[in-house]
Amino acid sequence: MITILHIKNVGIIDDLSVDLSKGFNVFTGETGAGKTLIIDALSVISGGRFSKEMIRKGEEYSFVELNLFMPENENAIDGNVIISREIHQNGRNSCKINGRLVTVSELKDFMQNVIDIHGQNDNQKILDSKYHIKYLDEFCGDELSKVHNEYKDLFYEYNELNRELKQNLGDEKEKQRRLDLLQYEFEEIDKANLKVGEEETLNEKRNLYANSEKIGKSLEEASRNISNSIEFINSAIKSLERIENLDEKYKSKLEELKNTYYEFDEISRDISNLNEDMYFDESDRNEIEERLDLIFSLKRKYGNSIEEIIEYRAKIEKEIERINNLDEVNNKIKERRNVVIVQMKEKADIMHNMRMNTAKILSEKISKELTDLEMQNARFNVEIKQVNDFNKRGLDEAQFLISTNIGENAKELSKIASGGEMSRIMLAIKTVLANTDSTPVLVFDEIDTGISGKAAKAVGEKLKIIGNNHQVICITHQPSIAAKGDENYFISKIAENERTHTSIKKLSEEEVIDEIARISNGEITDIARKHALELRKSA
């Protein structure tokens, strides 16, 4: 439950803090004092939308904080959970749970199990059909809960078996598709017959082809220059031969010159051979380009290098072998899944029968509550549909439907246009579900719209009943509802220093009587106080 509500800079509320009690908390007060702003603040702290226009004039931010007493919640510290949300003019949004920053979505997920606000459709879980089967199952009680727990174990196993089959390609079409793909990849790589290092060799050859003209010219020029050099060396040799016998040093230089001649002659032959080898076949050049294109294509698909492509080939070869040997494993998984499906169907059928029987009881009880709330022609119906695929609650889906007038077709709760009707419908449902609904805090706004007299008295009685199992916060203008409050609070507005701000006060018993008298008669008179006292005693 909420123990402390702190609101700062929301509308005309500057800084307001109120201690709340368990049971039925009633808020009354002056028109325009800020009662609706309190509901807006509770909506904001529940993850609801926030308009910057809600920020108090002249302030940079709004702040809402709740202290929740939730001893069984995993987020609780000494039984307490502190929730806060701060929103700035620049759009910055800060949400915290026990000081830990969370997203608005995370805040909303947490708070949807804490507060249910009636009067603002976007915060009403009961309007969302995905929750209807949960409400129905809770109303069914422990017997269905036991079967549901057994079903959930089977459902978890069923999903795990499906996951294993998917991982193991248990579906024959999926398996064949995967095998075809792997076989195609394997054959494409295998057919290429790649060799480590061949890409480098091919690139070298392509480089030679690209520079063939340049190479040819350079070799011819080199061969010509060497030939000329050999002729000069040969002339020099002949000159030294004429004087070699005159001195040993001439003979020595002659030998060196002859060796140079032989080296140049050998180089000349080598260059001639290189020149002769410079025959470039265009078809060979095309083959090199095609081979390099193939390698590039395979690298794009299977790896960054030939080594990686070859490794990938080995990997898919093993994968093909593994898939071909999966049939035996998958057959065992399918056999177990078939057993689980039969067991799930048995549990789902049991739950379906329980739900069908309980749906009639729940429909009748809520219809009776609607009659008590002066909606005599309203008929409530819990519709159950069976689906083809197993879900976490079996093979059923549930939806709450209502017809508010004779001759009208039943329709979804969210299609009800009247705020007053909607509030009473919510109240009727909550009254019946009071013992099973796990949401601890229920907030009712506009609950008394369009009702008075007997209907208002009935609304107060229902809220009092719900307050036995939940913390109820209700804003009302009806004395017969205010009289039922376990705790009553008065909201007023005060003008100071040319600013208006909201104040809230927890009323004593005598002040409660005066407030009931005020909203009954418009002013506190002896007759009004006497009537208020009678209302309070009857509560």
NORPEJO-V684025 format. One record per residue. N is the residue number from 0. RES is the residue in one small letter. PSI is psi in whole degrees, 0 to 359 (999 if undefined). OMEGA is omega in degrees with one decimal (none if undefined). Layout:
# NORPEJO-V684025
{{N;RES;PSI;OMEGA} {N;RES;PSI;OMEGA}}
This chain:
# NORPEJO-V684025
{{0;m;163;176.1} {1;i;125;175.8} {2;t;323;179.2} {3;i;134;173.5} {4;l;124;-179.0} {5;h;123;-179.1} {6;i;134;-179.6} {7;k;130;173.4} {8;n;44;174.3} {9;v;110;-177.5} {10;g;233;178.8} {11;i;359;175.3} {12;i;119;178.7} {13;d;307;178.1} {14;d;102;-173.2} {15;l;134;177.1} {16;s;134;-177.9} {17;v;136;174.1} {18;d;126;-179.0} {19;l;157;-177.3} {20;s;168;174.0} {21;k;169;-179.5} {22;g;212;-171.5} {23;f;109;179.1} {24;n;122;-176.3} {25;v;132;176.2} {26;f;123;173.5} {27;t;173;178.0} {28;g;186;-176.8} {29;e;154;174.8} {30;t;132;178.7} {31;g;11;-177.3} {32;a;344;177.9} {33;g;16;-179.6} {34;k;315;-179.3} {35;t;329;178.9} {36;l;329;177.0} {37;i;319;176.4} {38;i;319;177.6} {39;d;319;179.5} {40;a;319;177.4} {41;l;325;176.5} {42;s;318;179.9} {43;v;314;-177.7} {44;i;346;176.4} {45;s;6;178.8} {46;g;12;-179.0} {47;g;174;-179.5} {48;r;152;-179.1} {49;f;129;176.4} {50;s;139;-179.8} {51;k;340;177.4} {52;e;343;179.2} {53;m;341;-179.7} {54;i;132;-177.7} {55;r;137;-177.9} {56;k;130;178.0} {57;g;355;-179.7} {58;e;159;-177.3} {59;e;343;-174.8} {60;y;162;169.2} {61;s;151;-176.5} {62;f;132;175.9} {63;v;136;-179.4} {64;e;140;176.0} {65;l;140;166.6} {66;n;116;-178.1} {67;l;137;172.2} {68;f;107;-175.4} {69;m;73;-172.4} {70;p;336;-177.1} {71;e;2;-179.1} {72;n;140;-176.9} {73;e;339;179.3} {74;n;354;-173.8} {75;a;142;172.6} {76;i;114;-173.1} {77;d;35;178.2} {78;g;352;-175.2} {79;n;143;173.2} {80;v;125;179.7} {81;i;122;-179.3} {82;i;135;177.2} {83;s;153;175.1} {84;r;130;-179.7} {85;e;128;-176.7} {86;i;129;-175.5} {87;h;163;178.4} {88;q;327;-178.9} {89;n;4;177.0} {90;g;352;179.2} {91;r;135;-172.6} {92;n;124;-178.7} {93;s;117;179.0} {94;c;137;-178.1} {95;k;143;170.1} {96;i;113;-174.5} {97;n;43;177.1} {98;g;352;-179.2} {99;r;126;179.3} {100;l;134;176.9} {101;v;164;175.6} {102;t;164;176.1} {103;v;321;179.5} {104;s;317;178.5} {105;e;320;177.2} {106;l;315;-179.0} {107;k;318;178.9} {108;d;320;-179.9} {109;f;314;-172.7} {110;m;340;-179.7} {111;q;342;176.2} {112;n;5;-177.5} {113;v;311;-174.5} {114;i;134;172.7} {115;d;115;-175.5} {116;i;124;-180.0} {117;h;122;-176.0} {118;g;347;175.3} {119;q;102;-168.0} {120;n;326;-175.7} {121;d;354;179.0} {122;n;10;-175.4} {123;q;108;177.8} {124;k;327;-173.2} {125;i;345;174.9} {126;l;345;-177.1} {127;d;115;-173.5} {128;s;339;-179.8} {129;k;341;178.3} {130;y;347;-170.9} {131;h;320;-179.6} {132;i;331;176.2} {133;k;315;177.6} {134;y;317;-179.7} {135;l;316;-178.7} {136;d;322;177.6} {137;e;323;178.5} {138;f;331;178.1} {139;c;328;174.1} {140;g;195;-171.4} {141;d;327;-176.8} {142;e;313;177.4} {143;l;323;-179.9} {144;s;320;179.2} {145;k;314;178.9} {146;v;320;-179.1} {147;h;321;177.7} {148;n;321;177.1} {149;e;320;178.3} {150;y;318;-178.3} {151;k;322;177.2} {152;d;318;178.9} {153;l;319;-179.8} {154;f;320;177.7} {155;y;315;179.4} {156;e;320;179.1} {157;y;315;178.7} {158;n;323;178.4} {159;e;319;178.4} {160;l;319;177.0} {161;n;321;178.3} {162;r;317;178.7} {163;e;318;179.2} {164;l;320;178.2} {165;k;317;178.5} {166;q;325;-179.3} {167;n;9;-179.7} {168;l;50;-178.5} {169;g;336;175.4} {170;d;125;-172.4} {171;e;321;179.8} {172;k;317;179.4} {173;e;320;178.7} {174;k;314;-178.4} {175;q;322;177.6} {176;r;316;-179.9} {177;r;318;179.2} {178;l;317;179.3} {179;d;317;-179.8} {180;l;312;-179.1} {181;l;319;-179.4} {182;q;320;177.7} {183;y;314;-179.6} {184;e;316;-179.1} {185;f;313;-177.9} {186;e;324;179.3} {187;e;317;179.4} {188;i;317;-177.0} {189;d;319;-179.3} {190;k;329;-179.1} {191;a;335;176.8} {192;n;55;-176.3} {193;l;148;177.4} {194;k;136;177.8} {195;v;129;178.3} {196;g;350;-175.6} {197;e;332;179.2} {198;e;318;179.0} {199;e;317;179.4} {200;t;317;-179.9} {201;l;321;178.5} {202;n;324;176.6} {203;e;316;179.6} {204;k;318;-179.9} {205;r;324;178.7} {206;n;322;177.0} {207;l;314;178.2} {208;y;320;-177.9} {209;a;334;-177.3} {210;n;22;-174.4} {211;s;317;-178.4} {212;e;315;179.0} {213;k;317;-179.4} {214;i;314;-178.8} {215;g;313;179.5} {216;k;318;-177.9} {217;s;321;179.5} {218;l;318;178.9} {219;e;317;179.7} {220;e;317;178.5} {221;a;318;-179.4} {222;s;320;-179.4} {223;r;316;-179.1} {224;n;323;178.5} {225;i;320;178.4} {226;s;316;177.2} {227;n;319;179.9} {228;s;321;-179.6} {229;i;320;179.0} {230;e;317;178.1} {231;f;319;179.3} {232;i;319;-179.6} {233;n;320;177.6} {234;s;320;179.7} {235;a;321;178.7} {236;i;315;-178.6} {237;k;323;179.8} {238;s;318;-179.0} {239;l;331;179.7} {240;e;333;-177.7} {241;r;342;-176.8} {242;i;10;-174.6} {243;e;332;-176.0} {244;n;354;-177.3} {245;l;334;-178.5} {246;d;144;-176.8} {247;e;328;-178.3} {248;k;329;175.6} {249;y;322;180.0} {250;k;321;-179.0} {251;s;317;179.5} {252;k;329;177.9} {253;l;319;179.5} {254;e;318;178.7} {255;e;320;-179.3} {256;l;321;177.3} {257;k;320;178.2} {258;n;320;176.7} {259;t;320;178.3} {260;y;313;-178.1} {261;y;322;179.7} {262;e;315;179.0} {263;f;323;179.7} {264;d;319;179.7} {265;e;318;178.1} {266;i;321;179.6} {267;s;317;178.9} {268;r;320;-179.0} {269;d;316;179.8} {270;i;322;176.7} {271;s;319;178.9} {272;n;317;178.9} {273;l;322;-179.8} {274;n;322;178.4} {275;e;328;180.0} {276;d;351;-177.4} {277;m;46;175.0} {278;y;117;-177.7} {279;f;119;178.9} {280;d;124;-177.4} {281;e;324;178.9} {282;s;323;177.6} {283;d;320;178.0} {284;r;319;178.1} {285;n;322;179.0} {286;e;319;178.3} {287;i;315;-179.5} {288;e;318;179.9} {289;e;321;-179.6} {290;r;317;178.4} {291;l;323;176.1} {292;d;319;178.6} {293;l;314;179.5} {294;i;318;178.3} {295;f;316;180.0} {296;s;317;-180.0} {297;l;322;177.8} {298;k;321;179.4} {299;r;329;-176.5} {300;k;320;-163.6} {301;y;355;-179.7} {302;g;167;-176.7} {303;n;354;-179.2} {304;s;167;177.5} {305;i;322;178.9} {306;e;316;179.7} {307;e;323;179.3} {308;i;317;179.1} {309;i;322;177.1} {310;e;321;178.9} {311;y;321;177.4} {312;r;316;179.0} {313;a;323;-179.3} {314;k;313;-178.1} {315;i;335;174.9} {316;e;319;177.0} {317;k;321;-179.9} {318;e;320;177.0} {319;i;317;179.5} {320;e;320;-180.0} {321;r;315;-178.4} {322;i;319;-179.9} {323;n;342;-180.0} {324;n;11;-176.0} {325;l;343;-173.0} {326;d;316;-177.5} {327;e;317;179.1} {328;v;314;-177.6} {329;n;326;177.4} {330;n;321;178.1} {331;k;320;178.1} {332;i;318;-179.8} {333;k;322;177.8} {334;e;315;179.2} {335;r;320;180.0} {336;r;321;178.4} {337;n;321;177.4} {338;v;315;-179.2} {339;v;320;179.7} {340;i;317;178.4} {341;v;315;179.9} {342;q;320;177.5} {343;m;318;-179.6} {344;k;321;178.1} {345;e;313;179.7} {346;k;318;-179.8} {347;a;321;178.8} {348;d;319;178.2} {349;i;314;179.4} {350;m;322;179.8} {351;h;314;-179.9} {352;n;319;177.6} {353;m;316;-178.2} {354;r;318;-179.7} {355;m;316;-179.7} {356;n;317;-177.4} {357;t;328;179.6} {358;a;322;178.7} {359;k;316;179.9} {360;i;314;-179.2} {361;l;319;179.6} {362;s;317;-179.0} {363;e;318;-178.8} {364;k;315;-179.0} {365;i;323;176.4} {366;s;322;178.1} {367;k;318;178.1} {368;e;322;178.2} {369;l;323;176.5} {370;t;317;177.8} {371;d;332;-178.4} {372;l;25;176.6} {373;e;35;170.8} {374;m;65;-171.8} {375;q;331;-175.7} {376;n;359;-177.9} {377;a;140;176.5} {378;r;123;-178.5} {379;f;142;-179.1} {380;n;132;173.9} {381;v;109;-177.7} {382;e;131;179.5} {383;i;128;177.3} {384;k;139;174.7} {385;q;141;-178.4} {386;v;168;-175.8} {387;n;329;-175.2} {388;d;141;177.4} {389;f;136;171.8} {390;n;184;-173.2} {391;k;352;176.5} {392;r;18;175.3} {393;g;230;178.9} {394;l;26;-176.6} {395;d;151;165.7} {396;e;144;-178.5} {397;a;150;176.6} {398;q;137;177.2} {399;f;127;179.4} {400;l;156;179.6} {401;i;144;169.9} {402;s;121;-174.7} {403;t;347;-179.5} {404;n;152;179.6} {405;i;135;177.4} {406;g;350;179.3} {407;e;148;174.3} {408;n;147;176.7} {409;a;139;179.8} {410;k;170;-177.8} {411;e;150;-179.4} {412;l;323;-176.5} {413;s;347;-178.8} {414;k;357;179.8} {415;i;124;-172.5} {416;a;321;-173.2} {417;s;126;177.7} {418;g;321;178.6} {419;g;315;177.6} {420;e;315;-177.9} {421;m;316;-179.0} {422;s;319;179.6} {423;r;324;176.4} {424;i;314;177.9} {425;m;318;-178.8} {426;l;319;178.0} {427;a;315;179.7} {428;i;313;-177.6} {429;k;327;178.2} {430;t;316;-179.9} {431;v;323;-176.3} {432;l;6;-171.6} {433;a;321;-176.4} {434;n;346;-175.6} {435;t;339;-179.5} {436;d;125;-174.9} {437;s;357;178.9} {438;t;118;-171.3} {439;p;330;-174.3} {440;v;124;178.3} {441;l;128;-178.0} {442;v;128;-179.3} {443;f;120;176.2} {444;d;141;-179.2} {445;e;26;-178.8} {446;i;335;-176.2} {447;d;13;-179.6} {448;t;124;174.1} {449;g;15;179.4} {450;i;160;176.5} {451;s;178;174.0} {452;g;235;-174.4} {453;k;319;-179.2} {454;a;318;179.6} {455;a;320;177.8} {456;k;318;179.5} {457;a;321;177.9} {458;v;314;178.9} {459;g;318;179.9} {460;e;319;179.8} {461;k;317;179.8} {462;l;323;178.2} {463;k;319;179.1} {464;i;314;-179.7} {465;i;325;-179.7} {466;g;345;176.4} {467;n;334;-176.6} {468;n;352;-178.1} {469;h;163;166.4} {470;q;121;-178.4} {471;v;130;174.6} {472;i;122;-174.7} {473;c;130;171.7} {474;i;128;-175.4} {475;t;159;172.1} {476;h;2;-173.7} {477;q;125;-179.8} {478;p;324;-178.0} {479;s;335;174.6} {480;i;315;179.6} {481;a;327;-178.0} {482;a;339;-177.2} {483;k;355;-172.9} {484;g;138;170.2} {485;d;323;173.8} {486;e;138;-179.2} {487;n;141;-177.8} {488;y;140;179.9} {489;f;129;-179.7} {490;i;129;-179.4} {491;s;166;176.0} {492;k;142;-175.8} {493;i;134;178.0} {494;a;120;179.2} {495;e;135;176.6} {496;n;43;177.8} {497;e;24;174.1} {498;r;150;177.1} {499;t;136;176.0} {500;h;159;-176.2} {501;t;140;176.5} {502;s;149;178.3} {503;i;139;-177.0} {504;k;134;173.6} {505;k;126;-171.0} {506;l;143;170.2} {507;s;173;-178.2} {508;e;318;179.5} {509;e;321;178.9} {510;e;329;176.1} {511;v;316;179.0} {512;i;316;179.8} {513;d;321;-178.6} {514;e;321;176.5} {515;i;320;177.7} {516;a;318;-178.7} {517;r;313;-177.3} {518;i;346;175.7} {519;s;319;-168.4} {520;n;348;-177.0} {521;g;339;175.2} {522;e;159;-175.7} {523;i;108;176.0} {524;t;170;179.7} {525;d;319;-179.3} {526;i;318;-180.0} {527;a;321;179.6} {528;r;323;179.6} {529;k;317;177.7} {530;h;320;179.0} {531;a;321;179.7} {532;l;321;178.0} {533;e;318;177.8} {534;l;316;-178.0} {535;r;319;179.2} {536;k;321;-180.0} {537;s;340;179.8} {538;a;999;none}}
